Amino acid sequence: MESQSPTVLRLLPWLSPEGKPCFLSTSGEGGYLSRLADAAEARQLAAGADVLARARQVLDDPVSPNAEVRYAAIRLSECLANALRVAESRVTRLPAPDTDPPSTRP
């Protein structure tokens, strides 16, 4: 008898038009939609790194206009939300840890 991979729901890195989370039912085989989600996550994380670098420049300048500081904060909050969503999605796809206590026998 063949063992099948359990079906899991993957949290996708985008929201529905109604602003609700989207999930993909997958057995972990990496189909087209999974690859599309992986690419979207990579873009979101790269954008976060870019926004962070720019925000640091704005915040390091003591005479940055309030509008620039506010814009940086808005973008940083968007990027943080994306990064947290990626982290949540990835942690649910990690294999379960081995819960057996380590053996003390040689």
N, C-alpha and C positions, 0 to 999 in steps of 0.2 A: 504494500500500500504506500503510495507517494504522499509525503508530507507537503502541505501547501503552506506558503508564507501567509501569516495572518494579515487580514486587510486592516489598514490603519487609515485614519483621516489625517491628511496633511493640511495644516493651516497655510493658505496661500498668501503671498505678499501683497495682495491687493484686496480691496473691499468691493462689495456688490454696489450697484447703483443706489441702493437704499442705505449704504454705509454700514452694512453688516459683514461679518467675517465670511470668507469663502473657504471651502474645504475641498480637497480632492481625495476621493477614495482610491487607495493604491495598495498594491501588494509589495511595493518597494522595487519594482522592476525598472523604473526610470523611463517612462513613456514620454511622448511629446510634451504634454502639459507639465510634467515634472521638470523637464529640461527648460521649458519656458519660465517656470517659477524660479529655478536655480539662477537663470540669467537675470531675472528681475531682481532677485535678492542681491546678486553681485553688483548690479547697477546702483541699487539703493545704498549699499554699504560704501561703494566708491563715492557716491554723491555725498554721503555723510562725512567722509574723510575730507573731501574738498571744502564743504561748508565749514567744517571745524577749523581748517587751516585759515580760511578767510575770516571767520569769526574771531580767531585769536589775533589776527592783525588789527581788526576793528577795536577789540577790547584792549589791546596793548597801547593803542593811541589815546592818550588822555583827552584829546580834543575832538574825538570822533563825534559827529553830530548824533543827536538823540535818534533821529530817523534811521541812521545806519545801525546803531546799537539795537534798536527795536527790530529791524529787519533781520539782523543776525540772530536774535533770540527766537524769532518766529521760525526761521529756517532750521535752527538747531533743534527746536522742539519737534518739528516735522521729521527731521532725520533721526532723532532719538526714538520717536514712535515707530519708525520703520525698523530701526535696529532691534528694538525690543520685540517687534513682531517676528523678525527673522530668528532671533534667539529662541523665542517661544516655539516657533515651528521646528527648529532644529533639535531642541531638547526633547521634543516628543518623538523624534525619529532615532534617538540614540538607543543602542541596545540596552536591555535591562542589566544592571550590574549583577555580578555573581554574588549571591547572598550567603553562600556557604562559608562558615568560618575557616580561616586558614588552618591547615593541619599542622600539628606540633611534632608529628612523627617524621623522622628522616626518610 
